[in-house]
Amino acid sequence: MRLGRMVAGLRGLVKRTSDEQDLDEELRGFLAAAVEEKMRAGMSRDAATRAARIELGSPAAVRDRVRDVGWESAVERLWQDVRYALRSLRKAPGLTAVTIVTLALGIGANTAIFRLADAVRFRPLPVNRPEQLAEVRMADPTRGRMGTFAGRRPLFTYALWNEFRRRQQAFSGVVAWSAFPVNLSARGEAHFAQGLWVSGDFFDVLGVAPRLGRLLNGTDDQPGCGAPAAVFGYAFWQRQYGGDAAVIGKSVMLDGHPFDIVGVAPRRFVGLEVGRTFDVAAPICAEPILNREHSAVADRSWWWLTVIGRLAAGSSVERASSHLAAMSAGLFEATVPPGPADVAQAYMTSALKAYPASTGVSGTVREEYETPLWVLLAAAAVVLIIACANIATLLLVRATVRERELAVRLALGAGRGRLVRQLLAESVLLAAAGGAGAALLSQSLSTGLVGLLQTNGFQFFSVAFDLDPNWRVLAFGTGLALVTCLLFGLAPAVLPTRSSPAGLLRGAGRTSTDARPRAAARSGLVVVQIALSLLLVVTALLFVRTLRNLTTADIGFDVDNVTIAVVDYQRAKVPAENRLELQARLLDELGRLPGVQSAASVRMVPLTGESWTGHVVIDGVQHAKQSFFNRVSPGFFETMGTALLAGRDFTPADSLSSRRVAIVNASFARDVLGGRSPIGSTFQMPASPGAMPPTYEVVGLVADTKHMGLREPFEPIAFFPAFQERRPLEYVNVVVKAATPGIGLTRLVGDAVARVERDAVVFVQPFQAQIADSLVRERLLALLSGVFGIVAALLATLGLYGIVTYTVTERTREIGIRTALGAERSDVLALMLRHSTRLTALGIVLGLGAAAISTRYFATMLVGVSPLDPPTFAGASATFVAVAALASYIPARAATKVDPLVALRYE
Amino acid sequence: MATDDKPSGLVQGTLYMLILKTLSLEPMHGYGIGVRLEQISKGVFQVNAGSLFPALRRLERDGLISGEWLVTENNRRAKCYSLTAQGRAKLRREARDWEVQTTAIARIMQAARGEV
């Protein structure tokens, strides 16, 4: 039966005309038979014909309904609707173009942000069976861990990893890795790439196949490996080597040491960390080659590795966790790092636990960007809603213009459903075109968005995301296009067909009460627009003020003219006892450069996130509050513009042979030294059991400075002199204050360093860039929410302007009558403004309410401003009142110019 | 203009059955079917062209009736409909179902208190 209907339908589509003719003939026959019948009953021919005609009704209508029987008519009608919609869209090219572009931008922006959020949150790792992956880490990583922390996710020491790998049975395979900055240039200016230390079976366990050559395997990762192998990331291989297959078998210099290039990883595999990528992967066994005496492999208190395991078939995260808990005691006892007894005790009672990791693990990217991305997505969605409201208003106004056409069609027997479908077809076409445009746009918009997240400094690792479209992104984009279509298309499609054709045809359409539902819809849309855009403006202002608070906050430095130079001289193989002397010569050389006011060294450059912390001991009691430590050379505070409040700066005389001294900041003096006169007081640093804790005498007091980040409060910091360093590193961070920083200075610094040590590598960056890098998230939020806020406010203003303009045209005759009856211009103005004022007021009240409810969801992202900050709320409202007044005053003034004679002659 | 699909008072779907029944008596053209339905029902059902022709088209589509162009006594071409074998089978089924249903409905409508 089904098939029969299908065939009949297809035949119907093809031989439509002969069918129609048959039907016509049949109907004629029907009429003739009816007439004959009635004449037989005694009617005259005329009367019989009339009666038969009335009985039959409109032959066209009958034809239509017969035609509707088969499914093919639905196809045909759909095609008709589409053609009709295309024609009417072509008649209004301006409106059509504006709508499509608006939709493309709106949907595109939403999809772009969603793509990024998807990459940050949902995207499974491009490895074999990612759902089997679980991360292994200590159940409570804040307990029992002391020492040095390096890499982005330092959760294992090498000793702990090595023991774990040998003992564990919870996983069919386990891998460890650590990200590190690696310098590709042998001397002169440094070129950093993103290095990745990986355990030998890293690629095997993950099931990643090489793009070229071979990937690393167990034999590459043997302790003490001599000629290590290296694998390139795909993007790096393309960028640096132009995708040349001949690189296999050549060697690459990493921090000046040769590594054999054995293969290239596939394009989509960029590591296991969300938002990050790697350029070069090398086996963990090669780490001592680069770091030698500071090797992390040999140091039990060096935390640097991240560990992921592949669950054995049939196992689960819970089963793995219980296995890990059972093996933990022996594992931790066998790998205790050196340190105070209480920390060691906490370490030995720690436990490992497994956590799902199918979407990768995150160092910072997911934590830092996920919530901001959702906030931005919400903001972009609100902008899209406002845009839809605008489009709906435009279409409603157009529907009013077409009112008569629609009324005529209704009167001629068109079904209401059919008219709604036709009007909806226009919206569907617009949404489809907008969606297609959005699909084209969203790729470049996401790329641009990722560009906003890039840093350019010591946070050497840039962010990278796999933005390839996947089913979630496609579903999101399509769903959004459909929703927008309903949002802007439904009201304009349904409302015009509601009114009675008779009323409209009487010609009084302009002032008839039939227009009321549409006027109400338009007013409602304007209120929604004002409310939503006010919400966005408040949000934007809060983020902008946060950014401003952070950039103008007192950080204790004046770094406008300060440049950071990292001088790495490990290739020069300078013996430890000569390094302080080399540092002194370097500072001297840099300090004498033309235009340079001062130069000083610092162990941890502030605001890079590097830290050295501990609890000092005063009068034999360990202080409860954690302090930060740093090591600086004489002149550091002067270079950084930090005020010396009391005492003295370090001098070259504070050397290894003199007593140990320290300079503390105001917070340290207040919180740790307890308010006693800081100069001359002493404190001790904690030491390993058995060792004598060194005692330091405070010789200077400086103003508070930020250390970890701009968002943190001032912390207690103690500074030690650079030239009392017992184990100098093979690199030194120098801060240089120069009148004119820039490219010229970079070259001068590079040359000066080369004069002191030919084999040194230098990396130069303005300090301001460092600060800018630490504000990437805040800048992103402020910038995008600001753009969204401005666009939303503009759209809402246009909406209000449009509705007042329209009301004025609609009520021209009424205004004319009022003026003729003696209304003053001010009366007319007030009449026109009353409506818009009411809408604005309602919109502002609703918007403020919405803002009050929603801003607290991102309160944690605000700095120095409350989510309900009264000035922000008041300022945004005041701006809206002013803008709305202007937007409605201009068209309302036109109403006062209405000439009653002209207006009344109308029609 | 009428927008409802079925003649007033006709239970949904019964028009098809009534047409099939009418045609099972003798092949007939469109007007004749309408008149016959009205006559047999003693004027209770008046089927207008707007309902009749779509119904005929659907039945023809479904292969239950077939149309044939004949010349009438007045020398006019008219499409004459007759039941197909399929249509006859369908009519038997429908009539049986109808019987069962009306009996059941009648029983419910005549039910005394406490029975329902």
Interface residues (C-beta under 8 A of the other chain):
Chain A: M1 G4 R5 A8 D22 L23 E25 E26 L27 G29 F30 A32 A33 A34 E36 E37 E55 L56 G57 S58 A61 V62 R65 V66 D68 V69 G70 G413 G415
Chain B: M1 A2 T3 H29 G30 Y31 G32 V35 N48 A49 G50 F53 P54 R57 R58 R61 D62 G63 T72 N74 R76 R77 A78 K79
